[in-house]
Amino acid sequence: MTLTPTKFTRREFCAIAALALGSGCRRMLAGMPNDGRLTARPRSGVTTSRTGQINLGIDSYRDAILQIPRSAGQSPLPLLVMLHGATQSAEDMFWYLGSIHEEAGVAVLAPNSRDTTWDAIGVGNFSIDVEYLNRALERVFETTAIDPARVALGGFSDGATYALSLGLINGDFFRNIVAFSPGFVISGEPHGKPRIFISHGTHDHILPIDRCGRRIAAELKDSGYEVTFREFDGDHEIPVDVARAGLSQI
């Protein structure tokens, strides 16, 4: 089964982003297309030996960051992979989350896209970002005890779009998807039935709620997914209470 994409065209999305952010969409880096499937999986017998923020060291320019809660013991941890929006960075995701992931006891992996946004959004197919994310996950699973039943994929804006799209393709791996203000869903072959949390501001001036969050949530529900849709009185953002609600799903 292939989901029908719920989306702006790339031209529409670029026009909105250019008006809102004051910049146009540029030609993105391209790699060999793939089906978006990830192969990295948590390992047994791994001990978590460090806490706090760790640069994974898999890229000297746009690295991935792992944040392990200070309260981590020897029990396997839940993991949230958190994807940034267009022109943002991995560091921005920790600004949005604040201390919420620490309160929830959730490890967070924040990778950087290879270009200003994620491959399937920028060039229309899954490629180099999937490969990079797989490498980052392999590194995490080598060094950190992760609960395989509590691995989630989330993101904000473009990152939320990519999280929904890649998360449905890998729904047998990511048990939960947390999408803060997504724009659309990129078509792919879904696997599994992950639980989905979507939030969207009623005054979002970049990705309007009627064309984006509400529409996406309704179509995913119609496709048989368990969807929690959280509207809030706000713009293109992640309010603290909304972030807390999203992480409580993991």
Secondary structure, DSSP 4 states (H G I P E B T S, - for coil): --PPP----HHHHHHHHHHHHS----PPP----B---------TT------EEEE--S-SSS--EEEE-TT--SSPEEEEEEE--TT--HHHHHHHHTTHHHHHT-EEEEPPPSSSS-HHHHTSSB-HHHHHHHHHHHHHHHHS-EEEEEEEEEEETHHHHHHHHHHHHTTTT-SEEEEES----------S--EEEEEEETT-SSS-TTTTHHHHHHHHHHTT--EEEEEESSSSS--HHHHHHHHTT-
